[in-house]
C-alpha cells in the first residue's frame, strides 16, 4: 500500500516537472466551459445593449484555432487586431433577430477582468421589442460541453436562456 502511494506521488511530481509549461496547463484547464451574456433593451435610446463574459483562455483558444495566431489578450503584447478578430467571431457565432428581422450588432470593445474577457456590442434602432430569436454557438466548436447562458431584460421582464450543443437557437416572446 505504501509503495503505491509513493509511486502516485512520484508520478505526479514527474508529470508536473515534465510538462513544458505546467502553469499554463493549469490555467487552461478548468472544470467547466461557460459564457454569460446579458441583453438589455433600452427603450430610451432604442438600443439593445449586449455584454458577454467569456473565459479569456477559452476565447483565445477558439480564435487561435481559426488561425489568428497568439492573441495574448489583456497583456502588453496583445495582438494588434485582437478586437477585430473578437468582433468577427461574435458576429459569426451570435445571430439576433428582433421582431422577425435579423439585426447587426456593432462591436463596442472589450475589458479584461481577472480570467475573463467582457465583450460589448450594441444593436441600434430597436424602439420596441416584441420577439427576440437568438442563435448562440460561442465556443461550441472548441468545447463539446460548452454552455452559454443568456439573460434578457426587456419590457419589465427578466428571462434566461441556456444554449449548448443540442440547443443553439431559441425564441422569446415579450
ChimeraX attribute file (.defattr): number of C-alpha atoms within 10 A of each C-alpha:
attribute: neighborCount
match mode: 1-to-1
recipient: residues
	/A:1	5
	/A:2	6
	/A:3	8
	/A:4	9
	/A:5	10
	/A:6	11
	/A:7	11
	/A:8	11
	/A:9	12
	/A:10	12
	/A:11	12
	/A:12	12
	/A:13	11
	/A:14	11
	/A:15	12
	/A:16	14
	/A:17	11
	/A:18	10
	/A:19	11
	/A:20	10
	/A:21	10
	/A:22	12
	/A:23	10
	/A:24	11
	/A:25	12
	/A:26	9
	/A:27	10
	/A:28	13
	/A:29	11
	/A:30	11
	/A:31	6
	/A:32	10
	/A:33	18
	/A:34	19
	/A:35	21
	/A:36	16
	/A:37	21
	/A:38	16
	/A:39	20
	/A:40	18
	/A:41	22
	/A:42	18
	/A:43	15
	/A:44	7
	/A:45	12
	/A:46	15
	/A:47	18
	/A:48	24
	/A:49	20
	/A:50	22
	/A:51	19
	/A:52	21
	/A:53	22
	/A:54	24
	/A:55	21
	/A:56	20
	/A:57	19
	/A:58	22
	/A:59	21
	/A:60	21
	/A:61	18
	/A:62	19
	/A:63	21
	/A:64	14
	/A:65	13
	/A:66	11
	/A:67	9
	/A:68	15
	/A:69	13
	/A:70	15
	/A:71	20
	/A:72	14
	/A:73	20
	/A:74	18
	/A:75	9
	/A:76	7
	/A:77	10
	/A:78	13
	/A:79	16
	/A:80	9
	/A:81	11
	/A:82	19
	/A:83	18
	/A:84	11
	/A:85	17
	/A:86	18
	/A:87	20
	/A:88	12
	/A:89	17
	/A:90	19
	/A:91	16
	/A:92	13
	/A:93	15
	/A:94	15
	/A:95	17
	/A:96	21
	/A:97	15
	/A:98	19
	/A:99	15
	/A:100	11
	/A:101	11
	/A:102	13
	/A:103	15
	/A:104	14
	/A:105	20
	/A:106	15
	/A:107	19
	/A:108	13
	/A:109	14
	/A:110	20
	/A:111	13
	/A:112	16
	/A:113	13
	/A:114	9
	/A:115	13
	/A:116	19
	/A:117	22
	/A:118	17
	/A:119	21
	/A:120	21
	/A:121	21
	/A:122	18
	/A:123	18
	/A:124	16
	/A:125	12
	/A:126	16
	/A:127	13
	/A:128	16
	/A:129	19
	/A:130	12
	/A:131	16
	/A:132	19
	/A:133	18
	/A:134	20
	/A:135	17
	/A:136	26
	/A:137	21
	/A:138	25
	/A:139	25
	/A:140	19
	/A:141	12
	/A:142	15
	/A:143	16
	/A:144	12
	/A:145	12
	/A:146	19
	/A:147	23
	/A:148	24
	/A:149	18
	/A:150	20
	/A:151	16
	/A:152	20
	/A:153	16
	/A:154	20
	/A:155	14
	/A:156	8
	/A:157	8
	/A:158	12
	/A:159	14
	/A:160	13
	/A:161	16
	/A:162	15
	/A:163	22
	/A:164	20
	/A:165	17
	/A:166	7
	/A:167	14
	/A:168	18
	/A:169	17
	/A:170	14
	/A:171	13
	/A:172	15
	/A:173	10
	/A:174	12
